[in-house]
Amino acid sequence: MRKLSAISGFLFFILFFTIASAEVDPREGDRQLLRGILADVEKSLNNKDFSLVLKHLHPDAVVTYYNAEVTRNHAEAEAYFQRMIVDTNAVVKEFTTVASIGAPALFYGNTAVAWGTTAETYTLATGLEFRLDGNWTVTLQKTDDQWKIIALHFSTNLFDNPLLNNAKRFSWIVGVVAFLSGLLVMFVIGRFFRK
């Protein structure tokens, strides 16, 4: 009985360490580096300091933005950032983002694909304020033990988003004002012909 107990204890010991070693993620170090890049990009955008983003962008990175503009290198990406967020006549007056990871990154050799969501708040130069829930997908490549963003894509729901909802509300307001204006014009014309 003792022999059986010793054998079962030994088998349990082997099984425990086999399971424990199987759960170790060989890419955990890379995942931590990718999470650091995400944190830097988020911080960079919130602080209107593009230098942290440039540190992680490949020199020929392709970035597709919410407004369907595409940049293809550092100079174009920085010019877009300045024009949209930083310059005195920028389209976006205030901006904040909180990025979340959707799932563990997928690795294909020295290439990684990660994706997730953003919760963003905007105040445009026109005064329009809104919150936008977005999605992002990034492709990174590891060269000389450094991960660099080679492609980044932002998107939002085309059929249900704050800008579209504002446009719908505005069209209703315009429609009601036009209808009431039409009634007023008909009333004035009717009074004119009665005289």
C-alpha positions as CSV (number, residue, x, y, z in Angstrom):
1,M,0.0,0.0,0.0
2,R,2.9,2.3,0.8
3,K,4.5,1.5,-2.5
4,L,1.3,2.4,-4.3
5,S,1.0,5.6,-2.4
6,A,4.6,6.5,-3.1
7,I,4.1,5.8,-6.9
8,S,0.9,7.8,-7.0
9,G,2.6,10.7,-5.2
10,F,5.5,10.6,-7.6
11,L,3.1,10.5,-10.6
12,F,1.1,13.4,-9.2
13,F,4.4,15.3,-8.8
14,I,5.4,14.7,-12.4
15,L,1.9,15.6,-13.6
16,F,1.9,18.8,-11.6
17,F,5.2,20.0,-13.0
18,T,4.3,19.0,-16.5
19,I,1.1,21.0,-16.4
20,A,2.8,23.9,-14.7
21,S,5.6,24.0,-17.3
22,A,3.0,23.7,-20.2
23,E,1.3,26.9,-19.0
24,V,4.4,29.0,-19.3
25,D,4.0,31.4,-22.3
26,P,7.2,31.5,-24.3
27,R,6.1,34.9,-25.7
28,E,5.4,36.5,-22.3
29,G,8.5,38.8,-22.6
30,D,7.3,39.9,-26.0
31,R,3.8,40.5,-24.7
32,Q,5.1,42.7,-22.0
33,L,7.0,44.8,-24.6
34,L,3.9,45.1,-26.7
35,R,1.8,46.2,-23.7
36,G,4.6,48.8,-23.1
37,I,4.3,50.1,-26.6
38,L,0.5,50.4,-26.3
39,A,0.9,52.4,-23.0
40,D,3.5,54.7,-24.7
41,V,1.2,55.3,-27.7
42,E,-1.8,56.1,-25.4
43,K,0.3,58.4,-23.2
44,S,1.8,60.1,-26.3
45,L,-1.7,60.9,-27.8
46,N,-3.1,62.1,-24.5
47,N,-0.1,64.4,-23.9
48,K,0.0,65.6,-27.5
49,D,3.6,64.5,-27.7
50,F,4.2,62.5,-30.8
51,S,7.8,61.6,-29.9
52,L,6.8,58.5,-28.0
53,V,4.8,57.2,-31.0
54,L,7.7,57.9,-33.4
55,K,10.0,55.8,-31.1
56,H,7.8,52.8,-31.8
57,L,6.9,53.4,-35.5
58,H,9.0,51.7,-38.2
59,P,10.3,54.4,-40.5
60,D,8.0,53.2,-43.3
61,A,4.9,52.4,-41.1
62,V,1.5,52.7,-42.7
63,V,-1.2,54.2,-40.5
64,T,-4.9,54.4,-41.5
65,Y,-6.9,56.9,-39.4
66,Y,-10.7,57.3,-38.6
67,N,-11.1,59.9,-41.4
68,A,-9.7,57.4,-43.9
69,E,-6.4,59.3,-44.4
70,V,-3.3,57.2,-44.7
71,T,0.3,58.1,-43.8
72,R,3.3,56.0,-44.9
73,N,6.3,57.2,-42.9
74,H,7.4,59.2,-39.9
75,A,7.2,62.6,-41.6
76,E,3.7,62.0,-42.9
77,A,2.5,60.6,-39.5
78,E,3.9,63.5,-37.6
79,A,2.5,66.1,-40.0
80,Y,-1.0,64.4,-39.6
81,F,-0.7,64.5,-35.8
82,Q,0.3,68.2,-35.8
83,R,-2.4,69.2,-38.3
84,M,-5.2,67.3,-36.5
85,I,-4.3,67.8,-32.8
86,V,-1.5,70.2,-32.1
87,D,-1.5,73.2,-34.4
88,T,-3.4,76.4,-33.4
89,N,-5.9,75.8,-36.2
90,A,-6.1,72.0,-35.5
91,V,-9.4,70.1,-36.3
92,V,-9.4,68.6,-32.8
93,K,-9.2,71.0,-29.9
94,E,-9.2,68.4,-27.0
95,F,-8.7,64.7,-27.2
96,T,-8.2,61.8,-24.8
97,T,-8.1,58.0,-25.3
98,V,-8.1,54.9,-23.2
99,A,-6.9,51.8,-25.1
100,S,-7.7,48.2,-24.2
101,I,-6.3,45.0,-25.6
102,G,-8.9,42.7,-27.1
103,A,-7.1,39.4,-26.8
104,P,-3.5,38.1,-26.5
105,A,-1.4,39.1,-29.6
106,L,-0.8,36.5,-32.3
107,F,2.7,35.8,-33.3
108,Y,4.0,34.7,-36.7
109,G,7.7,34.3,-36.2
110,N,9.1,37.9,-35.8
111,T,5.7,39.5,-36.7
112,A,2.9,40.1,-34.2
113,V,-0.7,41.2,-34.7
114,A,-2.6,42.8,-31.8
115,W,-6.0,44.4,-31.6
116,G,-8.4,46.0,-29.2
117,T,-10.6,49.0,-28.5
118,T,-10.4,52.6,-27.5
119,A,-12.7,54.9,-25.6
120,E,-12.1,58.4,-26.9
121,T,-13.4,61.9,-26.2
122,Y,-13.2,64.7,-28.6
123,T,-13.8,68.4,-28.6
124,L,-13.5,69.7,-32.2
125,A,-12.5,73.2,-33.2
126,T,-16.2,73.8,-34.2
127,G,-17.2,73.1,-30.5
128,L,-18.8,69.7,-31.2
129,E,-18.1,67.3,-28.3
130,F,-18.5,63.6,-28.5
131,R,-17.3,60.2,-27.2
132,L,-16.2,57.6,-29.8
133,D,-15.7,53.9,-29.2
134,G,-13.1,52.7,-31.7
135,N,-11.2,49.6,-32.7
136,W,-7.6,49.3,-33.6
137,T,-5.4,46.6,-35.2
138,V,-1.6,46.8,-35.2
139,T,1.0,44.7,-36.9
140,L,4.5,44.8,-35.4
141,Q,7.8,43.4,-36.5
142,K,10.8,42.4,-34.3
143,T,14.2,43.4,-35.6
144,D,17.3,43.4,-33.4
145,D,15.2,42.6,-30.4
146,Q,13.0,45.6,-30.8
147,W,9.4,45.6,-31.8
148,K,8.3,48.3,-34.3
149,I,4.8,49.1,-35.6
150,I,4.7,48.5,-39.3
151,A,1.0,49.0,-39.8
152,L,-1.7,50.5,-37.6
153,H,-5.4,50.8,-38.5
154,F,-8.2,52.7,-36.6
155,S,-11.9,52.2,-37.3
156,T,-15.3,52.8,-35.8
157,N,-18.8,51.5,-36.6
158,L,-19.9,53.1,-39.8
159,F,-23.6,52.7,-39.1
160,D,-23.7,53.7,-35.4
161,N,-21.4,56.4,-34.2
162,P,-21.6,59.9,-32.6
163,L,-21.0,61.9,-35.7
164,L,-23.6,60.0,-37.7
165,N,-26.1,60.4,-34.8
166,N,-25.4,64.1,-34.6
167,A,-26.0,64.3,-38.4
168,K,-29.3,62.5,-38.0
169,R,-30.4,64.9,-35.2
170,F,-29.3,67.9,-37.3
171,S,-31.3,66.6,-40.3
172,W,-34.4,66.3,-38.1
173,I,-33.9,69.8,-36.8
174,V,-33.4,71.1,-40.4
175,G,-36.5,69.2,-41.5
176,V,-38.7,70.6,-38.7
177,V,-37.5,74.1,-39.3
178,A,-38.1,73.8,-43.0
179,F,-41.6,72.4,-42.4
180,L,-42.5,75.2,-40.0
181,S,-41.0,77.8,-42.4
182,G,-43.1,76.4,-45.2
183,L,-46.2,76.7,-43.1
184,L,-45.4,80.3,-42.2
185,V,-44.8,81.1,-45.9
186,M,-48.1,79.4,-46.9
187,F,-49.9,81.4,-44.1
188,V,-48.4,84.7,-45.4
189,I,-49.2,83.9,-49.0
190,G,-52.8,82.9,-48.0
191,R,-53.3,86.1,-46.1
192,F,-51.9,88.1,-49.1
193,F,-54.3,86.6,-51.6
194,R,-57.3,86.9,-49.2
195,K,-56.8,90.7,-49.3
